């Protein structure tokens, strides 16, 4: 498991710490923290169609 900890996004910062880029053999996968409130996080995942993205409960794990 890859676990990453990021600093909170600062609006004036030139670096967007709410986004992580993963370079895979199938292409670039971008994971972005869209929002966080009340102990819940909303993430967006942008990946090529050849990359299968499944939540563990849907994958049967």
C-alpha positions, 0 to 999 in steps of 0.5 A, a space after each residue: 500500500 502506498 500511503 502519502 501524507 500531504 500538507 494542507 493546500 495553501 491558496 497562495 502557494 505555487 505548489 498544489 499539495 492537494 494533487 498527487 501524480 502517479 506515473 504508471 506503465 499505462 499512463 499518468 494517474 492523478 489523484 486530487 483532494 477535492 474537499 475535506 470537511 466533517 471528517 470526510 474527504 472527497 477525492 477525484 481520480 483521473 486515469 486512462 481508460 486502461 487503468 481499472 479503479 475499484 473501491 475495495 468493497 466492490 472488488 471483493 477484497 
